[in-house]
Amino acid sequence: MDLKNTVEKEMKKRGLLEQSDLTKPTSFVEIISKLRFSIEQTQVYHWQSQRFSEHKALNKYYNDLPDILDGIVESYQGKYGIQIGYKMFELKDYSNSDEVVNFLKKLNDDIETLRKSINESYIQNQIDNAIQLIQSTIYKLENLN
């Protein structure tokens, strides 16, 4: 643990620092917020899809991502402490398959950009697992009708 985190934890224990001062929303929190939201959004798409292959691909996505996400958060917080500032976004109803694919492609691009601030290879590897799931789902949606 670096000196800054050690000092901040000790100050918090002694009541000299508020939690909101300790951990402001970071790129990491943004990554987790976007991935967590994607679980909810893909589940809505799954419920409203009328194509069986799309229905199944989205089901796998929102079932598999929570465990990957939990591992990422626990690893990061093990090193940097509890994070705050998570947010959700507005859910959208399904309109067509292109919208679903574009949602996942944008998510992928956002995660690839935001992850640059994370230095630890083991956390990057866990993020790779989330990216792999996103890309696999895109492949299934685009090619396995």
N, C-alpha and C positions, 0 to 999 in steps of 0.2 A: 504494500500500500504506500502511496506517496505521502510526503509530508503534509501537503494541503489537506488531503482527506483525513489524515490522522488528527490534525489540529481541529478541523471542523467537527469531527465526531466527538472529540473531547470537549469542545466548547458546547456542543449540543447537550452532552451528558450533564454538564454543569449548569445548564439553563442560560447560557450566555449567547446562544444563537438559536433563532427560530428555524423550524424545518424549511420554511419557504426561502430563507436565506441560504440554507445549506445546499439545496438541490433545485436549481432552476431548470425548466424544461430544456432539453438538449436534443441534438440530432438523434440520439438513441431513443429518447421518449417519442420523438416523431416517428421513427421507424416502427416502434412497438404499437403506437396509436394507429398507424396506417395498416399494419398487419392485422391487428385485433379487429379493426373495422372491416377489413376484407373478409373476415370470417362471417360476420353478420350480413354483409352485403351479398356474398356468394350464396349464403343460405336463402336469402330472399329470392335471388335469381333462380336457385334450385327449385324452390317451391312453385315459382311461376312459369318455369320452362315447360314447354310442351314437346320437347325432343328428348327421347330417352337417353341418348348418348350424352347430351349436355347435362341432363339431370344427374346421371351417374358421375360424370367428371367433376361437377361442382360438389356433389356429395363427398367424394373422396377428398377434395380440397378442404372443405370446412371441417371435416372429421380429422384430418391429419395435421393441420396447421396448429391447433392448440398445444399439442405436446412439443412441437418444435419451438413455438413461441415461449412456452414456459421455460424450456431449457435456456433459451437466449437470455431471458430476463433474469433467471436465477444466477447464471454465470456472470452477467454484467453487475448485478447487485452484490454478488459475492466479492467482487473487486472494488466497486465504487459506492456501495451502500444503496439504501432504498431510494428509488427515483419517484418523483412526483410530476404532475402536470400532464398526465395522460388525457387525451380527448377523443371524442367520437365525432363522426361526421353524419350528415343527413343521408338516410337510406333512400335508394331510388327503386321504383318498380321496374320490373323487366320490360323492355320494349322489343329487343331483338338480340340475336346472337352476337352481332358485331359489337353491340354495346358492352356485352360481357367480356369479350376478348379485349376490347379497348380499355376497359376498366383494369384488367389484369396486366396489360402491357404498360399502362401508366403507373400502376403500382410497382411493377418491376423497375421501371426507370427511376421512380422516386427512391426506392430502397437502394438501388445501385449508387445514386448520388449521395444519399444521406450516410451510407455506411462508410464513406471515406474518412469520417472523423474517428472511426474505431480502429485502434492499433493492434489489439490482441488477436492473434491468429486463431485461437480456439473459438472466439466469439465470431470472427469472420467465417469460420467453418460452419458454425451453426446458422448464420445468416445465409450461407451458401445452400443449406438444406431447404430454407424457405424459398429461395430463388429457384432451386431445382423443382420444387413443388409448383410454383407459379408457372415456370416454363413447361413443365409436363402437362399441366392443365390447359395451357394455351394450345399446345400441340394437339391434345385430345379434342378440344373444342373446334379447332380449325380443320382437322384431318379425319377424325373418326365420327362421321355422321351416321 
